[in-house]
Amino acid sequence: MKHIKLILLSIIIMSINSCSVYNFTGTGKIDAETFQVGFFQNNAELIEPGIDRTFTLELQDLIQNQTNLNLVKNGADLTYEGEIVDYRISPMTATADQRAAQNRLTIRVNVRFTNKKKETDDFEKPFTFFYDYPAEQQLTGATLNSALKEIFERITQDIFNESLAKW
């Protein structure tokens, strides 16, 4: 009975100890306390009003929700900057009479990540994702909201994984 208690105690101690190195968001130990997200200006040829603000807020929210980092306006340990460089709608599939059956919205965001405490983690790279929708629908209202939600969820998660989760 004494051996069983010792084994259970050992398992509990190892479990608690291992959680300090890894957490459920996939990040390891982050050697930073603060982060800032600069405004992601929309520099795409085709402009959709408001997506720059929406994307910036989505990235801030994701980092706040998945880490214990504090959001600051300047002087942060981790800095995210960049711009939306492409917003494109293109036909994807055609019908027998050469009309588009499906369209694709593609958004590409260029990101510059700076880690003051570990400069080897710094990067600048583009992140892209798309949303397919029926050609008979206009890209407005609920269709546009669904497209932006799905695209921004994927791009912000990819940025998070590249900068903090190291996936």
C-alpha positions as CSV (number, residue, x, y, z in Angstrom):
1,M,0.0,0.0,0.0
2,K,2.9,2.3,0.8
3,H,4.5,1.6,-2.6
4,I,1.2,2.5,-4.4
5,K,1.0,5.8,-2.6
6,L,4.6,6.6,-3.5
7,I,4.0,5.7,-7.2
8,L,0.9,7.9,-7.3
9,L,2.7,10.8,-5.6
10,S,5.6,10.5,-8.1
11,I,3.1,10.5,-11.1
12,I,1.4,13.6,-9.7
13,I,4.7,15.5,-9.1
14,M,5.9,14.6,-12.6
15,S,2.6,15.7,-14.2
16,I,2.7,19.1,-12.4
17,N,6.4,19.6,-13.2
18,S,5.9,18.8,-16.9
19,C,3.1,21.3,-17.3
20,S,5.5,24.2,-16.6
21,V,7.4,23.3,-19.8
22,Y,4.4,22.6,-22.1
23,N,0.9,23.9,-22.1
24,F,-2.3,23.1,-24.0
25,T,-1.8,25.8,-26.6
26,G,1.4,24.1,-27.9
27,T,3.9,26.7,-26.8
28,G,6.8,25.9,-24.7
29,K,8.3,28.3,-22.1
30,I,8.1,31.8,-23.5
31,D,11.0,34.0,-22.4
32,A,8.9,37.2,-22.8
33,E,6.4,39.1,-20.8
34,T,4.9,41.6,-23.3
35,F,3.9,41.7,-26.9
36,Q,2.6,44.3,-29.3
37,V,0.8,44.1,-32.6
38,G,1.3,47.0,-35.0
39,F,-1.6,48.0,-37.3
40,F,-1.6,45.8,-40.4
41,Q,-2.1,48.3,-43.2
42,N,-4.1,47.1,-46.2
43,N,-1.7,47.5,-49.2
44,A,-3.5,45.1,-51.5
45,E,-4.6,46.3,-55.0
46,L,-8.2,45.4,-54.2
47,I,-9.3,47.1,-51.0
48,E,-12.0,45.7,-48.7
49,P,-12.7,48.4,-46.1
50,G,-12.1,47.4,-42.4
51,I,-10.2,44.1,-42.9
52,D,-6.9,45.7,-41.7
53,R,-8.4,46.6,-38.4
54,T,-10.2,43.3,-38.1
55,F,-7.0,41.3,-38.8
56,T,-5.0,43.3,-36.3
57,L,-7.5,42.7,-33.6
58,E,-7.8,39.0,-34.4
59,L,-4.1,38.6,-34.0
60,Q,-4.0,40.4,-30.7
61,D,-6.9,38.4,-29.4
62,L,-5.4,35.1,-30.4
63,I,-2.1,35.8,-28.7
64,Q,-3.8,37.1,-25.5
65,N,-6.1,34.1,-25.4
66,Q,-3.4,31.5,-25.9
67,T,-0.6,32.9,-23.8
68,N,-0.1,34.8,-20.6
69,L,1.7,37.7,-22.4
70,N,0.6,41.3,-21.7
71,L,-0.4,43.5,-24.6
72,V,1.5,46.8,-24.6
73,K,1.6,49.8,-27.1
74,N,5.4,50.0,-27.4
75,G,8.6,48.6,-26.1
76,A,7.4,45.0,-26.1
77,D,9.5,41.9,-25.9
78,L,7.7,40.4,-28.9
79,T,6.6,42.6,-31.8
80,Y,4.3,41.7,-34.7
81,E,4.2,44.1,-37.7
82,G,3.3,43.8,-41.3
83,E,0.7,44.5,-44.0
84,I,-2.0,42.9,-46.0
85,V,-0.4,42.6,-49.4
86,D,-3.0,40.6,-51.4
87,Y,-6.8,40.4,-51.5
88,R,-7.9,38.6,-54.6
89,I,-11.0,37.0,-55.9
90,S,-10.5,34.5,-58.7
91,P,-12.7,31.9,-60.5
92,M,-11.8,28.3,-59.5
93,T,-14.1,25.9,-61.4
94,A,-16.1,26.3,-64.5
95,T,-19.4,25.0,-65.7
96,A,-20.0,23.4,-69.2
97,D,-20.9,26.8,-70.6
98,Q,-17.6,28.4,-69.5
99,R,-19.1,30.3,-66.5
100,A,-17.5,30.2,-63.0
101,A,-19.1,27.7,-60.7
102,Q,-16.9,28.6,-57.7
103,N,-14.8,31.6,-56.7
104,R,-11.9,31.8,-54.3
105,L,-11.0,34.7,-52.0
106,T,-7.3,34.6,-51.2
107,I,-5.6,36.9,-48.6
108,R,-1.9,37.2,-48.1
109,V,-0.4,38.9,-45.1
110,N,3.3,39.8,-44.8
111,V,4.5,39.5,-41.2
112,R,7.6,40.8,-39.5
113,F,8.2,39.2,-36.0
114,T,10.8,40.5,-33.7
115,N,11.8,38.9,-30.4
116,K,14.1,41.2,-28.4
117,K,15.2,38.4,-26.0
118,K,16.0,35.8,-28.7
119,E,16.9,37.4,-32.1
120,T,17.3,34.0,-33.7
121,D,13.5,33.7,-33.6
122,D,13.0,36.9,-35.7
123,F,11.4,36.4,-39.2
124,E,9.7,38.1,-42.0
125,K,7.5,36.0,-44.2
126,P,4.1,35.9,-45.9
127,F,1.1,33.9,-44.7
128,T,-1.7,33.0,-47.1
129,F,-5.1,31.3,-46.9
130,F,-8.2,31.1,-49.0
131,Y,-12.0,30.6,-48.9
132,D,-14.0,29.0,-51.7
133,Y,-17.7,30.1,-52.2
134,P,-20.3,29.5,-54.9
135,A,-20.0,31.9,-57.9
136,E,-23.7,32.8,-57.8
137,Q,-23.2,34.4,-54.3
138,Q,-21.9,37.9,-53.9
139,L,-18.9,38.3,-51.6
140,T,-20.9,40.5,-49.2
141,G,-22.7,40.2,-45.9
142,A,-22.7,36.7,-44.4
143,T,-20.6,35.2,-47.1
144,L,-17.8,37.8,-46.7
145,N,-18.0,37.5,-42.9
146,S,-17.6,33.7,-43.1
147,A,-14.8,34.0,-45.5
148,L,-12.9,36.6,-43.4
149,K,-13.5,34.6,-40.2
150,E,-12.1,31.4,-41.7
151,I,-9.1,33.0,-43.4
152,F,-8.1,35.2,-40.4
153,E,-8.4,32.2,-38.0
154,R,-6.1,30.2,-40.2
155,I,-3.5,33.0,-40.8
156,T,-3.4,34.1,-37.2
157,Q,-3.0,30.6,-36.0
158,D,-0.2,30.0,-38.5
159,I,1.6,33.2,-37.3
160,F,1.2,32.1,-33.7
161,N,2.6,28.6,-34.5
162,E,5.6,30.1,-36.4
163,S,6.4,32.7,-33.8
164,L,5.6,31.0,-30.4
165,A,4.8,27.3,-30.9
166,K,7.7,26.6,-33.3
167,W,5.7,24.2,-35.4
